[in-house]
Amino acid sequence: LFGVVLVRWSLHAPHFAVALLAGLIFMSALASMLGRLTRTPKTFLAPFMFWFYLAIQTKGAPYFDVLGFTQSASNNSILLYSELGIGCLLFGLAYNQYRAR
């Protein structure tokens, strides 16, 4: 589903396509990292549902628009979620290496 939206937005609204891609990277890395740290998916599910509620209720707030759905994501919020996604990914990889020893 996100792939169809990503392709469509990349043609018509490339700014929001980048926001969606950065948000997908962030959400995937956060889910993976929290799942590995706590060994349960519930640690990600509760904050995700809370964020989703906030994103729907607060239109016009770019820092709640992680996936670009309300089309209020700014360049700063896209950069923030890209950096957080890469940070979560690196931390998760480092944790996996630590646990493997």
C-alpha positions in Angstrom: 0.0 0.0 0.0 2.8 2.5 0.9 4.6 1.6 -2.3 1.6 2.7 -4.4 1.3 6.0 -2.5 5.1 6.5 -2.7 5.1 6.2 -6.5 2.0 8.4 -6.9 3.4 11.1 -4.6 6.8 11.0 -6.3 5.2 12.1 -9.5 2.8 14.7 -8.1 4.2 15.8 -4.7 7.9 14.7 -4.4 8.2 16.6 -1.0 5.6 14.3 0.6 7.1 11.2 -1.1 10.4 12.0 0.6 8.5 12.5 3.9 6.8 9.1 3.5 10.1 7.4 2.7 11.8 9.0 5.7 8.8 8.0 7.9 8.8 4.4 6.7 12.5 4.1 7.5 12.0 5.7 10.9 9.0 3.6 11.8 10.6 0.3 10.6 13.9 1.0 12.4 12.0 2.0 15.6 9.8 -1.1 15.6 12.8 -3.3 15.0 14.9 -1.6 17.7 12.2 -1.6 20.3 11.2 -5.2 19.5 14.8 -6.4 19.9 15.4 -4.4 23.1 12.2 -5.5 24.9 11.5 -8.8 23.0 7.9 -7.8 22.6 6.0 -5.9 19.8 3.8 -4.1 22.4 6.5 -1.6 23.1 6.2 -0.2 19.6 2.4 -0.6 19.2 1.3 1.7 22.0 3.5 4.7 21.1 2.6 4.1 17.4 -1.2 4.2 18.1 -0.7 7.3 20.3 1.3 9.0 17.5 -1.3 8.0 14.9 -4.0 9.6 17.0 -2.0 12.8 17.4 -1.2 12.9 13.7 -4.9 12.7 12.8 -6.0 15.3 15.4 -3.3 17.9 14.9 -3.4 18.9 11.2 -0.7 21.5 10.4 1.8 20.3 13.0 4.8 19.1 10.9 6.5 17.1 13.7 3.5 14.8 14.1 3.3 14.2 10.4 5.8 11.4 10.3 4.5 9.7 7.2 3.4 12.8 5.3 -0.3 11.9 5.4 -1.6 15.2 6.6 0.7 16.9 4.1 2.1 19.3 6.7 5.6 17.8 6.9 8.4 20.4 6.6 12.0 20.0 5.5 13.1 20.0 9.2 10.7 17.3 10.2 11.7 15.1 7.3 15.4 15.6 8.2 14.6 14.8 11.9 12.8 11.6 11.1 15.5 10.5 8.7 18.2 11.1 11.3 16.2 9.3 14.0 15.5 6.4 11.7 19.2 6.0 10.9 20.0 6.4 14.6 17.5 3.7 15.6 18.8 1.4 12.8 22.4 1.8 14.0 21.5 1.4 17.6 19.6 -1.8 16.8 22.5 -3.2 14.8 24.9 -2.4 17.6 22.6 -4.0 20.1 22.4 -7.2 18.0 26.2 -7.3 17.8 26.4 -6.9 21.6 23.8 -9.7 22.2 25.6 -12.0 19.8 28.8 -12.0 21.9 
